[in-house]
Amino acid sequence: MLTGTQIRIARTALRWSAEELASQSGVGSRTIKRIEMVAGLPSSNVATLAKLKNSLEAAGIEFIGSPEDRPGIRIGKPRK
């Protein structure tokens, strides 16, 4: 599971706007902004969070930690 903060930081690290992430993931930009406002686990559909995670990971983001134990990201190379 991802926190709203991890999603926001990952998007920022890629220099993507919420609209760019929406385009890459198929999730609405308003939904993304709502999710990112939550510091912990967002109350969102699991499929929605999976779409965001997959899009960010494809761009080279690695999610580390857990929501309860030092959640963060690493920036790597995009998947081909």
C-alpha positions in Angstrom: 0.0 0.0 0.0 1.1 3.6 -0.7 0.5 6.7 1.3 -0.8 9.9 -0.3 2.6 11.5 0.6 4.5 8.9 -1.3 2.4 9.4 -4.4 2.9 13.2 -4.2 6.6 13.0 -3.7 7.0 10.4 -6.5 5.1 12.7 -8.9 7.1 15.7 -7.8 10.4 13.8 -8.2 9.4 13.0 -11.8 8.4 16.6 -12.3 5.0 15.5 -13.4 1.9 17.6 -12.9 -1.3 15.9 -11.5 -2.6 16.1 -15.1 0.5 14.2 -16.4 0.1 11.4 -13.9 -3.6 11.3 -14.7 -2.7 10.9 -18.4 -0.2 8.1 -17.6 -2.4 6.2 -15.2 -6.0 6.7 -16.3 -6.9 8.2 -12.9 -8.6 11.6 -12.8 -6.4 14.5 -11.8 -9.0 15.6 -9.1 -8.8 12.1 -7.6 -5.0 12.2 -7.6 -5.1 15.6 -5.8 -7.5 14.2 -3.3 -5.4 11.2 -2.6 -2.2 13.3 -2.3 -3.8 15.4 0.5 -3.8 12.4 2.8 -0.5 11.9 4.8 -1.3 8.2 5.5 -3.3 5.6 3.7 -5.8 7.2 1.4 -9.4 5.8 1.5 -9.4 5.0 -2.2 -10.2 2.1 -4.4 -7.4 -0.5 -4.5 -7.5 -0.6 -8.3 -7.0 3.2 -8.4 -4.0 3.0 -6.2 -2.6 0.1 -8.3 -2.9 2.2 -11.4 -1.0 5.1 -9.8 1.7 2.7 -8.4 2.2 1.0 -11.8 2.5 4.2 -13.7 5.0 5.7 -11.2 7.0 2.5 -11.1 7.1 2.3 -14.9 8.7 5.8 -14.8 11.4 4.6 -12.5 10.0 5.2 -9.0 10.6 2.5 -6.4 8.4 2.6 -3.3 10.2 1.7 -0.1 9.2 1.2 3.5 5.6 0.7 4.6 2.9 3.1 5.6 3.7 2.5 9.2 7.5 2.3 8.9 9.4 5.1 7.1 7.5 5.2 3.8 9.5 6.7 1.0 10.7 6.4 -2.6 13.8 5.8 -4.6 14.4 7.2 -8.1 15.7 4.7 -10.6 15.6 4.1 -14.3 12.3 3.8 -16.2 11.1 0.4 -17.2 11.2 -0.4 -20.8 
